[in-house]
């Protein structure tokens, strides 16, 4: 994962060979518990979505996120280590549960800086929440249990995201949060978020 500076990042990965990474509801819950343990202490999470074979996060990488951490003699930013621990510990548990071995995730988690001159962070925010809608799994983003969309719509009181910081930093109104999942995202902008 290539994170070299502070800013807002779209971070995502999928199953090895595009295979499933979540096999049942308990897996989603287990993954979110790992997010609370490994990601929340070292970053500001603005949005997330878990699909059967991949995940997306919109995260603010702060100075704390960039603090160096040593693992196996290798120094890396705390946020990189957080994602490493999240995926390795999750894979270990799920592999044991499923009676499987080997890589669960693709080797390289992707991280795209989306804040800057052409700010794509808002596009990513809505893209993440619309992911299950675009996949044809539900009609409205708020209907997907494994997404922060429910937290922003007020239908769940989740605490993984720093909603206030996200709303302030992204410049979103409360109405936009509730109706944003209905917006059609410009295809040209989507090209720049990966």
C-alpha distance (Angstrom), angle and dihedral (degrees) to the residues before:
residue distance angle dihedral
X1 . . .
X2 3.78 . .
X3 3.80 111.8 .
X4 3.79 113.3 150.1
X5 3.81 104.3 156.4
X6 3.77 143.3 23.7
X7 3.79 118.9 -87.5
X8 3.78 141.0 92.9
X9 3.80 116.1 -49.7
X10 3.78 137.3 -169.0
X11 3.81 103.0 -141.2
X12 3.78 120.7 -172.9
X13 3.77 145.1 154.7
X14 3.79 139.0 170.9
X15 3.75 140.4 -152.6
X16 3.77 119.6 -71.0
X17 3.82 107.3 -90.0
X18 3.83 85.8 5.7
X19 3.81 90.1 -72.2
X20 3.79 124.3 152.8
X21 3.78 118.7 -78.6
X22 3.81 95.6 -178.1
X23 3.81 116.2 54.0
X24 3.81 100.8 170.4
X25 3.80 142.0 0.6
X26 3.80 92.9 -88.0
X27 3.82 89.0 60.3
X28 3.81 91.8 58.0
X29 3.80 90.9 49.2
X30 3.82 91.8 46.8
X31 3.83 90.6 51.1
X32 3.82 91.6 50.1
X33 3.80 90.5 50.0
X34 3.81 87.5 54.4
X35 3.84 89.4 49.9
X36 3.80 89.6 55.4
X37 3.79 89.9 49.8
X38 3.81 101.8 42.5
X39 3.83 108.8 21.5
X40 3.78 108.6 30.7
X41 3.84 95.4 60.5
X42 3.83 92.6 54.1
X43 3.83 104.2 35.9
X44 3.78 147.3 24.9
X45 3.80 108.9 -108.1
X46 3.81 112.5 -152.1
X47 3.82 102.0 172.6
X48 3.79 140.1 -3.6
X49 3.78 140.5 179.3
X50 3.79 129.5 -173.9
X51 3.80 117.8 -157.3
X52 3.80 126.5 -178.4
X53 3.81 93.6 -95.0
X54 3.82 105.7 18.3
X55 3.80 146.5 23.8
X56 3.82 137.8 -143.0
X57 3.80 131.2 -159.4
X58 3.79 132.9 -178.2
X59 3.80 104.4 -154.7
X60 3.77 136.5 174.1
X61 3.78 108.3 -136.0
X62 3.80 106.9 -149.3
X63 3.80 133.7 -175.4
X64 3.82 87.0 -89.8
X65 3.83 89.2 54.3
X66 3.80 89.9 54.6
X67 3.82 96.2 51.0
X68 3.81 107.6 121.9
X69 3.79 118.1 -107.9
X70 3.81 124.3 -171.4
X71 3.77 119.5 -135.3
X72 3.77 121.2 171.4
X73 3.80 90.4 -16.0
X74 3.81 92.0 -53.7
X75 3.80 121.0 114.1
X76 3.81 118.0 -141.8
X77 3.82 138.5 157.8
X78 3.82 114.3 -82.0
X79 3.82 90.8 -116.3
X80 3.81 91.8 54.4
X81 3.78 89.6 49.6
X82 3.81 89.5 47.4
X83 3.81 92.1 56.6
X84 3.81 90.4 43.7
X85 3.81 91.4 53.9
X86 3.81 92.5 42.3
X87 3.79 94.0 54.2
X88 3.80 98.7 37.7
X89 3.81 95.3 47.6
X90 3.81 92.0 43.4
X91 3.82 92.1 48.5
X92 3.80 91.4 48.9
X93 3.81 91.8 53.6
X94 3.80 95.8 43.3
X95 3.80 93.6 44.6
X96 3.81 89.1 53.8
X97 3.81 91.9 47.2
X98 3.81 93.2 47.4
X99 3.81 95.3 41.6
X100 3.78 91.6 -121.6
X101 3.79 136.6 123.6
X102 3.77 137.5 -157.1
X103 3.78 133.8 50.8
X104 3.78 116.1 -18.5
X105 3.82 95.3 -178.2
X106 3.78 132.1 44.5
X107 3.78 110.2 -94.9
X108 3.80 98.4 -111.7
X109 3.78 121.9 51.9
X110 3.81 108.0 -151.8
X111 3.80 123.2 -128.5
X112 3.82 120.6 -175.0
X113 3.81 120.6 -174.1
X114 3.82 104.7 -131.3
X115 3.80 101.2 173.5
X116 3.75 121.0 83.8
X117 3.79 139.4 67.4
X118 3.82 94.5 -14.0
X119 3.80 100.4 34.8
X120 3.79 109.5 -147.1
X121 3.81 95.4 165.4
X122 3.83 93.3 101.3
X123 3.81 90.5 49.1
X124 3.81 90.0 51.9
X125 3.82 90.8 47.1
X126 3.80 91.5 58.6
X127 3.82 94.1 35.7
X128 3.81 90.8 57.1
X129 3.79 92.1 50.1
X130 3.81 93.1 45.6
X131 3.81 94.0 50.1
X132 3.84 96.0 98.5
X133 3.82 90.4 44.1
X134 3.81 91.8 52.5
X135 3.82 88.9 48.0
X136 3.82 88.8 56.5
X137 3.80 93.8 -118.5
X138 3.82 96.3 120.8
X139 3.81 139.7 4.0
X140 3.81 98.8 -127.7
X141 3.80 129.0 31.8
X142 3.80 91.6 -127.5
X143 3.79 88.3 64.7
X144 3.81 93.8 67.7
X145 3.80 110.8 93.3
X146 3.80 95.3 -160.5
X147 3.80 98.7 61.1
X148 3.78 138.1 77.9
X149 3.81 88.9 -122.6
X150 3.80 89.3 92.8
X151 3.80 90.4 55.1
X152 3.80 92.3 52.9
X153 3.82 93.4 44.5
X154 3.80 90.6 53.5
X155 3.81 95.6 -118.8
X156 3.82 91.6 114.4
X157 3.80 132.9 26.4
X158 3.80 98.9 -137.9
X159 3.78 119.3 167.2
X160 3.81 104.8 -160.9
X161 3.82 92.8 93.4
X162 3.77 126.3 63.3
X163 3.81 91.5 -133.5
X164 3.79 96.5 176.2
X165 3.81 92.9 52.8
X166 3.81 91.4 45.1
X167 3.81 93.1 50.4
X168 3.81 91.9 46.5
X169 3.80 96.7 43.8
X170 3.81 96.2 41.7
X171 3.80 92.4 42.3
X172 3.80 95.0 -126.1
X173 3.77 123.6 158.4
X174 3.80 121.2 -141.7
X175 3.82 88.9 -108.8
X176 3.81 91.8 53.5
X177 3.79 89.8 52.6
X178 3.79 91.3 53.6
X179 3.81 96.2 42.9
X180 3.81 100.5 29.7
X181 3.76 93.5 90.1
X182 3.80 87.2 65.3
X183 3.82 95.4 55.4
X184 3.78 119.2 105.6
X185 3.79 108.3 -125.9
X186 3.80 117.7 -133.3
X187 3.83 107.8 -108.1
X188 3.83 90.9 -140.7
X189 3.80 90.9 58.2
X190 3.81 92.0 48.6
X191 3.82 89.9 59.9
X192 3.81 89.4 63.3
X193 3.80 98.6 52.2
X194 3.82 96.4 70.8
